[in-house]
């Protein structure tokens, strides 16, 4: 056996591949805390584990069961106000419960997401909070298969335990506010269509507009990234229409709304007089803008508490924290 082979540590994944069963099955069979199964599958898994030289890491196993008191949090980036606020809320909540939260960033690359996940697991975190889950993301399914305790935050895939805001209600509150102010020419800028938050906020807005008898044509719905530049580009396309421009815009996060405000200024429009703008999440900057931004406030601390409550919980369990509309000067009655 050469030096490289000698350094190879046989893992549950190796045993599962050789046995033709899932990693979670191998984990259960080799868990000496429970009475050993005498099934043919279990006997085969134990035999293959012995043949491969698998040795259970008792230290790491104990940590994964909660001995570290450490929770891994995965976010795309901390330059995103919402992700930073979410992590800070999780860290506060964990600290109040006697635990510690550590964060890793992964951008939008699935390969980097998996790398960051393995980095956190290598540090023996007790579980993972994922604030990255796209509707088409395969990572939650992989974690479920491996039996890794995890919970999704701010978004849901409909299967893994999830703690998020009630985005449908938030979208409804934002659009209903504009309808109540007398606006009928309303546009919506959503986030990326691969996120549950973007879809739910648009669904809520559609419901409010339908109640007001207001149509939302496809030309006035723009799906884009959640960044300020994306909001600026979308805002320009909506506000350069002259007489056909909307009188109000609901942007599905505050970064988008800030971009819209910049586009309105570039077009010679005054926010709160010529066009009303509503954002979402109520980041600290929203109240500090030259024209303070009306926004839907997300209950980050409540979501964080629910996420830790659900960590490692039953698949399909979902909690939704009700958001709150915070009216400010960026929205006004039509024709005021």
N, C-alpha and C positions, 0 to 999 in steps of 0.2 A: 504494500500500500504506500503511495507516494505522499509527500508532505501535504499537498492540497487536499487529498482524500482524508488525511488524518485530521485536518482542521475542520472538515465538514461536520456540522451539527445536524443530526437527523431531527426533522420537525414533524409536527402533526400533519402538515401538508404532504410531506414525503410518505408518511404512513398511509394517508388517505389515498394518494395516487396509486400506491402499490396494492392497496386493498380493494380499490374500486368503489369506495364509499365516500361520503361527505366528510369534511373536516370536523363538523359538529358531531357526527357519529363516532369518529375516532376519539374525540375529546371525551364523550360520555363513557365509551368503553374503557378508556384508560384512566378515568377518574377514580382514584382509590378511596375517595370519600363516600362512595355509594357501593352497595352490595354488587359484586361482579355478576354480569349477565352470563348465562351459560348457553346462549344461542350460538348457532353455527357461525354467524357473522362475527359475533364478539370473539369467539375462539380464534377465528381466522385473523382478525385485526390484531389480537394480542400476540399471535405467533409471528406475524409479519413484523410487528414492532420489535419483537425480540431479535428476529433475524437481521433487521436493519440496524440494530444497536440503539434504538430509541431509548432515551432516558428522560423521564419527566423532570422538568426544572421546578423543583418544589418552591424555590425562592420566588421565581417569577410567577408561578401559579398562585401563591399566596398574595402577592401584590395585586394581580389581576382581580382577585376576589374582593379587593377593597382595602388592603392593608396600607397602601400608599396614601390614600386620601387625596389622590391627584386625578384631575379630570382634564382630558385633552379636548381642546376646542379648535376646530378647523374652519377657517374663513378664507375667502378669496384674497382679500387684501385688507390691511388696517388703514390705508389711506381713504377707504370708503367710510364716511361718517357713520352710516348705519351699522356696518360690521364692527367698527370700533365701539359704538355704543352697546351693541349686543354683547361683545366680549366683556366689556367693563361690567355690565349687569350680571353676567354669569360669574365673573370673578368675585364681585361683591357678595353674591348669593352663596357661592361655594365657601368663601371665607367665613361668612356668618354661620355656616354649618360645620365649621372646623375642617374644611377641605381646602385644596389649592387648585387653581385652574391655570393651565399653561396653553399658549396659543401657537398654532402653526399656520402659515399662509401658503396658498397653492395656486393663486391666479385662476385662470379659467381653463387650464390644461388638465384633462383627465389623468394623464400620466403623472403630472406633478401632484395631483390630488391623492393618488395612490401612494406616491413616494412620501408625502407629508403624513399620510395616515400611518404608514409603516414606521415612520420616525417616531410618532407619538406612541404607538404600541410597543416599540422597542424600549421606550422609557417606562414601560409598565404602568401606564395610566389605567385607572379602574374602569374607564369607559370614555366614549367619545360623544361630543356634541358637534354636529355637522351643520354649519350655517351656509352650506354650499350646494345643497341637493337640488339639481335640475330635475325636471320631470323625466328626462331621458338618461339620468345618471345611473350607472350600474353599481356604484360603490355601496349604497345601502343594501342592495341584494347580496353582494359579496360578504358584507359584514354579518348579515343575517345567517348566511350559510356557514360562516366560521364561528358563529355563536358569540360575536363580540358585542358587549353591551353598548348601545348607541341610541341617540335620539336626534331627530332633525329639528332645527330651530329656524323660525321665520318662514319656512316652506315645508311642504309635505309631498311625499310620493304616494300617499294613500295606503302605505303598507307599514313602514317602520313607525315606531312611536314618534309623534310630532308635537311640538309646541310652537304656536304661531299666533299672530294677531288675527282677528276676524277681518280679513282683507275684503271680503264681500261687503260686510257692513261698513267698513271704512270708505270704500268706493261709493257706496250709497250715500253716506253722510256728505261726502265732498260734492257729488253731483246734485243732491237734494238742496244743499246750501245755495248753489248757483241758480237752481230752478226757483227757489223761494225769493231770490233777489230779482226775479223777473227775466232772467236770461233764457233765450230760446236757441240762439246760435252758439252751441257749445261743442267744443272739441275735447278729445281725450288722448293724451300721450301715455301709453303704457310702457312698462318695462319689457324685457325680452320675453318672447312668447313661450320659451322653454321653462319659465318659472311659474309656479302656482300663484305667487303673489300678483303677478301681472294679470293673469287670467281672472282671478277672483276680484281684483279691484275694478277691472273693466266690467265684469258681470254685475257688480253692485251699482256702478254708474249707469249701466243700461237700464237697470230696474228703476232707478230714480227718475231717469228721463222718460221712461215709458209711463210711469205714474203721472208725469206732468204733460203727457201727450206730445212729447218732443221726440223727433226722429234723430238718430245718430247715424248719418251716412258713412259708408266705409271710408270716404275721402277725409273724414274728420276723425279717424282713428289711426294713430301712428304707433307701431310697435318698434321700439328701439332699445339701445343700451340704457343703463341707469346713470350714466355720467352727465356732467354739466354740458359738455360739448354736444352730446346727443340731443339734449334738450334745446340747445341753441339752434342746431340744424332743423329740428322738428318745428320749433317755434317760428323760424324764418319761413318755412314752407307754408305754415298756416296763416301767418300774419302779413305775408306779402300779397295777399289776394285782394287788397283794396276793399271794395264794397262787399265782397263775398266773405271777408274774413270773419271768424267767430268773435263774439263779444266776450267770451269766457273760455278758459282752458283749465281742465283738470289734468295735472301732471302727476303720474303715479309714484313719484318720490320727490324729495325737496331738491336734489341735484338737478333733475329734469326741470323743475319749476324755476330754479335760478337761471338755467339756460334760457328758458322762455322769457324771463324778465329781461335778460340781456338782449334777446332778439327784439322784444318790444321797444326797448330803448333805442336800438339801432334803427328801428322803423319809424322813430319819432312819436311813439305812442307812450302814454302815461299809464302805468299799471295802477289799477284801482279807479281810474277814470275812463280811459279808452278801452281797456281790456281788464277783466278780472282773472286772477290766477290763483289756483289752489294747489298746494303741494301735499306731500305725505311723509310722515314719520316725525315731523316737528323737531328736526335737529337744532342744536343751540343757535346756529347762524340764522335760522329762519326769522327769529324775532328781532335780529340785529340789522337786517337789511335796511337800506334807505327808505323803502316802502316795506314795512314788516309783512311777512308772508303768512297768509291764512294756510293752515296745514292740519292734517289729521295726525294726532299724536298717538304714537305706538307705545303700548305699555311694556317697555323692555324688561323692567324688573319682574313683572308678573310672568312674562314669557320665560325668563330665566329660571324663576322658581318652578314653574311647571316642567321645564325641560329637565331639571335635576330630579324632580319627583318621578318623571317618566323614564329616566335613564335605565336602560335595560329592561323596560317594562314590556307589556303585551303588545305584539304587533297589531297595528290598526288603531291603537289608542291615540286620540288627537285632542288637544286642548286649544281653544281659541280665546285670546284675551280681547275684550271689546275696546276698540280705540275711541278717541274723543276728538271732535272737531274743535279747533282753536281759531276763531275768526279774528282776522287782523285787517290792516288797511289795504291789502292787495285785492280784496274783493269788495264790491259795492253794488248797490241797486242799479239796475240798468237805467241809463239816462240821468243819473244823479248829477 
